[in-house]
Every structure is written in C-alpha cells, then in structure tokens.
C-alpha cells in the first residue's frame, strides 16, 4: 500500500479484532478522558519512539476527532515506511457512538 485508506468504524473494529494497532492523535487530555480501548496516544513527543518500535507491516488505524487530522497523520506514517495504514472516517466521535463499550479512560495505553 503506498497510500492510506479511509475506513468506517465497522472496518476498523474488524481490523482491531485481527490485532491492528490503533493510534490516537488527539490532544493528551482528550485522549485521557476517553479513547478507543487499547489505542496508543501519538503526538510529537511519542512519535519517534513509536516509529522506532513499530512493525511497519502491521495494520495501523489512525484516529482523531472527526476523521480529518488522522488523514494527515496516516499519510505521514506511510511516508515513514508503514505499509498498511488506515484513517478512521468520522474519527473518535463516530467511533464512540458506534462502539460505546469499546472506549476507555486514562493515559496508560
């Protein structure tokens, strides 16, 4: 894959069930308040370490507020060598209405 793909919450959930990595690019406080269960917070401070430790071929789903910022982040991950990257259409806002039981609070993800 040379470009990321935009996917629905249902497609993202299927990928999660298959072990996809989910990264959230929203601000730290918003992430801590509520996020996709099992997701990792990704920002300018954690990006380098994430890339260094990543499996570049693992499916990676990028989440933001409404599905716009995640597209830029997904494109960046592709440019860094990731091969299977997805941007969540509708972002976390659509995710939490679609899968309210698949959310968590806190920063220790």
C-alpha atoms as an extended CHARMM CRD file, in Angstrom:
* protein
*
       109  EXT
         1         1  UNK       CA              0.0000000000        0.0000000000        0.0000000000  PROA      1               0.0000000000
         2         2  UNK       CA              1.5040000000        3.3320000000       -0.9900000000  PROA      2               0.0000000000
         3         3  UNK       CA             -1.3970000000        5.3940000000        0.3460000000  PROA      3               0.0000000000
         4         4  UNK       CA             -3.5590000000        5.1290000000        3.4200000000  PROA      4               0.0000000000
         5         5  UNK       CA             -7.1840000000        4.0540000000        3.1640000000  PROA      5               0.0000000000
         6         6  UNK       CA            -10.1890000000        5.6720000000        4.8010000000  PROA      6               0.0000000000
         7         7  UNK       CA            -12.3190000000        3.1630000000        6.6990000000  PROA      7               0.0000000000
         8         8  UNK       CA            -15.5450000000        3.0580000000        8.6850000000  PROA      8               0.0000000000
         9         9  UNK       CA            -15.7500000000        2.2340000000       12.4030000000  PROA      9               0.0000000000
        10        10  UNK       CA            -17.0380000000       -1.2230000000       11.4580000000  PROA      10              0.0000000000
        11        11  UNK       CA            -13.9930000000       -1.8830000000        9.2760000000  PROA      11              0.0000000000
        12        12  UNK       CA            -11.7040000000       -0.5140000000       11.9960000000  PROA      12              0.0000000000
        13        13  UNK       CA            -13.3140000000       -2.7920000000       14.5740000000  PROA      13              0.0000000000
        14        14  UNK       CA            -12.7260000000       -5.8080000000       12.3150000000  PROA      14              0.0000000000
        15        15  UNK       CA             -9.0610000000       -4.8090000000       11.9730000000  PROA      15              0.0000000000
        16        16  UNK       CA             -8.7810000000       -4.3640000000       15.7730000000  PROA      16              0.0000000000
        17        17  UNK       CA            -10.1310000000       -7.8650000000       16.2650000000  PROA      17              0.0000000000
        18        18  UNK       CA             -7.3480000000       -9.0900000000       13.9630000000  PROA      18              0.0000000000
        19        19  UNK       CA             -4.6900000000       -7.2890000000       16.0230000000  PROA      19              0.0000000000
        20        20  UNK       CA             -4.3310000000       -3.9330000000       14.2590000000  PROA      20              0.0000000000
        21        21  UNK       CA             -2.5180000000       -1.1390000000       16.0770000000  PROA      21              0.0000000000
        22        22  UNK       CA             -4.7860000000        1.8340000000       16.8400000000  PROA      22              0.0000000000
        23        23  UNK       CA             -3.1490000000        5.2310000000       17.3700000000  PROA      23              0.0000000000
        24        24  UNK       CA             -4.9600000000        8.3470000000       18.5340000000  PROA      24              0.0000000000
        25        25  UNK       CA             -3.6050000000       11.7580000000       17.5040000000  PROA      25              0.0000000000
        26        26  UNK       CA             -5.9520000000       13.9130000000       19.5880000000  PROA      26              0.0000000000
        27        27  UNK       CA             -4.5640000000       16.0480000000       22.4130000000  PROA      27              0.0000000000
        28        28  UNK       CA             -3.4240000000       14.2470000000       25.6000000000  PROA      28              0.0000000000
        29        29  UNK       CA             -6.2560000000       15.4950000000       27.8300000000  PROA      29              0.0000000000
        30        30  UNK       CA             -8.9380000000       14.4490000000       25.3550000000  PROA      30              0.0000000000
        31        31  UNK       CA             -7.2780000000       11.0630000000       24.9110000000  PROA      31              0.0000000000
        32        32  UNK       CA             -7.1390000000       10.5640000000       28.6910000000  PROA      32              0.0000000000
        33        33  UNK       CA            -10.8250000000       11.4630000000       29.0270000000  PROA      33              0.0000000000
        34        34  UNK       CA            -11.9630000000        8.7880000000       26.5340000000  PROA      34              0.0000000000
        35        35  UNK       CA            -10.3870000000        6.8350000000       23.6730000000  PROA      35              0.0000000000
        36        36  UNK       CA            -10.6440000000        3.6260000000       21.6720000000  PROA      36              0.0000000000
        37        37  UNK       CA             -9.9270000000        0.7680000000       24.0550000000  PROA      37              0.0000000000
        38        38  UNK       CA             -6.3260000000       -0.4210000000       23.5830000000  PROA      38              0.0000000000
        39        39  UNK       CA             -5.2500000000        2.5470000000       21.4670000000  PROA      39              0.0000000000
        40        40  UNK       CA             -1.9400000000        4.3590000000       21.8820000000  PROA      40              0.0000000000
        41        41  UNK       CA             -1.6910000000        8.1180000000       22.1640000000  PROA      41              0.0000000000
        42        42  UNK       CA              0.5760000000        9.5400000000       19.4790000000  PROA      42              0.0000000000
        43        43  UNK       CA              1.9050000000       13.0990000000       19.4960000000  PROA      43              0.0000000000
        44        44  UNK       CA              5.1130000000       14.9430000000       18.6380000000  PROA      44              0.0000000000
        45        45  UNK       CA              6.7540000000       13.6860000000       21.8490000000  PROA      45              0.0000000000
        46        46  UNK       CA              5.8940000000        9.9940000000       21.3740000000  PROA      46              0.0000000000
        47        47  UNK       CA              6.0650000000        9.7650000000       17.5720000000  PROA      47              0.0000000000
        48        48  UNK       CA              9.7830000000        8.9640000000       17.2780000000  PROA      48              0.0000000000
        49        49  UNK       CA              9.6560000000        6.1600000000       19.8530000000  PROA      49              0.0000000000
        50        50  UNK       CA              6.5080000000        4.7540000000       18.2500000000  PROA      50              0.0000000000
        51        51  UNK       CA              8.1590000000        4.6410000000       14.8240000000  PROA      51              0.0000000000
        52        52  UNK       CA             11.3620000000        3.0970000000       16.2390000000  PROA      52              0.0000000000
        53        53  UNK       CA              9.4130000000        0.2550000000       17.9000000000  PROA      53              0.0000000000
        54        54  UNK       CA              6.7620000000       -0.2500000000       15.1950000000  PROA      54              0.0000000000
        55        55  UNK       CA              6.0900000000       -3.1980000000       12.9600000000  PROA      55              0.0000000000
        56        56  UNK       CA              5.8950000000       -1.3160000000        9.6620000000  PROA      56              0.0000000000
        57        57  UNK       CA              3.7370000000       -4.0430000000        8.1000000000  PROA      57              0.0000000000
        58        58  UNK       CA              1.1670000000       -4.2660000000       10.9030000000  PROA      58              0.0000000000
        59        59  UNK       CA             -2.2370000000       -2.7640000000       10.1080000000  PROA      59              0.0000000000
        60        60  UNK       CA             -2.3380000000        0.6670000000       11.7610000000  PROA      60              0.0000000000
        61        61  UNK       CA             -5.5520000000        2.6500000000       12.2760000000  PROA      61              0.0000000000
        62        62  UNK       CA             -5.2070000000        6.3850000000       12.9520000000  PROA      62              0.0000000000
        63        63  UNK       CA             -7.9480000000        8.1200000000       14.9760000000  PROA      63              0.0000000000
        64        64  UNK       CA             -8.5700000000       11.8400000000       15.5280000000  PROA      64              0.0000000000
        65        65  UNK       CA            -11.6490000000       13.8930000000       16.4960000000  PROA      65              0.0000000000
        66        66  UNK       CA            -13.7250000000       13.7520000000       13.3020000000  PROA      66              0.0000000000
        67        67  UNK       CA            -11.5560000000       11.9870000000       10.7090000000  PROA      67              0.0000000000
        68        68  UNK       CA             -9.6520000000       14.9290000000        9.2250000000  PROA      68              0.0000000000
        69        69  UNK       CA             -6.3510000000       15.1850000000       11.1320000000  PROA      69              0.0000000000
        70        70  UNK       CA             -5.9880000000       11.4150000000       11.0280000000  PROA      70              0.0000000000
        71        71  UNK       CA             -5.6240000000       11.6130000000        7.2510000000  PROA      71              0.0000000000
        72        72  UNK       CA             -2.5090000000       13.7800000000        7.5350000000  PROA      72              0.0000000000
        73        73  UNK       CA             -1.0850000000       11.5530000000       10.2610000000  PROA      73              0.0000000000
        74        74  UNK       CA             -1.8140000000        8.4230000000        8.1950000000  PROA      74              0.0000000000
        75        75  UNK       CA             -0.0870000000        9.9450000000        5.1640000000  PROA      75              0.0000000000
        76        76  UNK       CA              2.9160000000       10.7740000000        7.3590000000  PROA      76              0.0000000000
        77        77  UNK       CA              3.1480000000        7.1880000000        8.6220000000  PROA      77              0.0000000000
        78        78  UNK       CA              3.0640000000        5.9390000000        5.0170000000  PROA      78              0.0000000000
        79        79  UNK       CA              5.9060000000        8.3620000000        4.2010000000  PROA      79              0.0000000000
        80        80  UNK       CA              7.9050000000        6.8600000000        7.0770000000  PROA      80              0.0000000000
        81        81  UNK       CA              7.6360000000        3.3430000000        5.6570000000  PROA      81              0.0000000000
        82        82  UNK       CA              4.4150000000        1.9750000000        7.1510000000  PROA      82              0.0000000000
        83        83  UNK       CA              2.6990000000       -0.2410000000        4.5920000000  PROA      83              0.0000000000
        84        84  UNK       CA             -0.8440000000       -0.8190000000        5.9200000000  PROA      84              0.0000000000
        85        85  UNK       CA             -2.3310000000        2.4210000000        7.3000000000  PROA      85              0.0000000000
        86        86  UNK       CA             -5.9580000000        3.4760000000        7.7010000000  PROA      86              0.0000000000
        87        87  UNK       CA             -7.6890000000        6.7240000000        8.6930000000  PROA      87              0.0000000000
        88        88  UNK       CA            -10.9000000000        6.2960000000       10.6920000000  PROA      88              0.0000000000
        89        89  UNK       CA            -13.7410000000        8.1000000000        8.9160000000  PROA      89              0.0000000000
        90        90  UNK       CA            -15.8090000000       10.0950000000       11.3950000000  PROA      90              0.0000000000
        91        91  UNK       CA            -12.9980000000        9.9230000000       13.9410000000  PROA      91              0.0000000000
        92        92  UNK       CA            -13.4530000000        9.1480000000       17.5980000000  PROA      92              0.0000000000
        93        93  UNK       CA            -16.7760000000       10.9750000000       17.6710000000  PROA      93              0.0000000000
        94        94  UNK       CA            -18.3260000000        8.4160000000       15.3070000000  PROA      94              0.0000000000
        95        95  UNK       CA            -16.4670000000        5.5540000000       16.9960000000  PROA      95              0.0000000000
        96        96  UNK       CA            -17.8910000000        6.3210000000       20.4480000000  PROA      96              0.0000000000
        97        97  UNK       CA            -21.4560000000        6.4260000000       19.1490000000  PROA      97              0.0000000000
        98        98  UNK       CA            -20.9340000000        3.2070000000       17.1550000000  PROA      98              0.0000000000
        99        99  UNK       CA            -18.9840000000        1.2800000000       19.8250000000  PROA      99              0.0000000000
       100       100  UNK       CA            -19.5920000000        2.9360000000       23.2130000000  PROA      100             0.0000000000
       101       101  UNK       CA            -18.4400000000       -0.2020000000       25.0360000000  PROA      101             0.0000000000
       102       102  UNK       CA            -15.1230000000       -0.1790000000       23.1510000000  PROA      102             0.0000000000
       103       103  UNK       CA            -13.8560000000        3.0010000000       24.8140000000  PROA      103             0.0000000000
       104       104  UNK       CA            -11.6350000000        3.5370000000       27.8450000000  PROA      104             0.0000000000
       105       105  UNK       CA            -10.3440000000        6.3200000000       30.0790000000  PROA      105             0.0000000000
       106       106  UNK       CA             -6.7980000000        7.0380000000       31.2550000000  PROA      106             0.0000000000
       107       107  UNK       CA             -3.3480000000        7.5030000000       29.8200000000  PROA      107             0.0000000000
       108       108  UNK       CA             -1.7520000000        4.0880000000       30.3950000000  PROA      108             0.0000000000
       109       109  UNK       CA             -2.4230000000        2.6080000000       26.9690000000  PROA      109             0.0000000000
